[in-house]
Amino acid sequence: MLIEGGADTISRFIAARCLDRLHITVSPVMLGAGGPGIQLPPLERADQAHRMPVRVHMIEDDVLFDCDLSAQRVALGVPKKST
């Protein structure tokens, strides 16, 4: 499933750990004032930070970061098996 959204939508999916991949494109263009970027709950320690494998692709003058978040994803709506 592709989720395309603004900072608020993407922030919520990252915080809920519901993403397998995150693609971030950086373009060498300055647009001026804008809204805040991705916002996540604060961390108490640096070792709690999200770390993920990243592949970088050049697309003409743009840079695409392909972030693999699958290791931190949690399944939602999956019933637990009773033992």
Residue pairs with C-beta under 8 A, 6 or more apart in sequence:
3 9
3 10
3 13
3 19
6 35
7 35
7 36
7 37
7 38
7 39
8 39
10 22
10 38
11 38
11 39
11 40
13 19
14 22
14 38
14 40
14 50
14 69
15 40
15 41
16 74
16 76
17 69
17 72
17 73
17 74
18 73
18 74
18 76
19 69
19 73
20 68
20 69
20 70
20 73
21 66
21 67
21 68
21 69
21 70
22 65
22 67
22 69
23 64
23 65
23 66
23 67
24 64
24 65
24 67
25 59
25 62
25 63
25 64
25 65
26 62
26 63
26 65
27 61
27 62
28 61
28 62
40 50
43 49
50 69
50 72
52 67
52 68
52 69
52 71
52 72
53 67
53 68
54 65
54 66
54 67
54 68
55 65
55 66
55 68
56 63
56 64
56 65
56 66
57 63
57 64
57 66
58 64
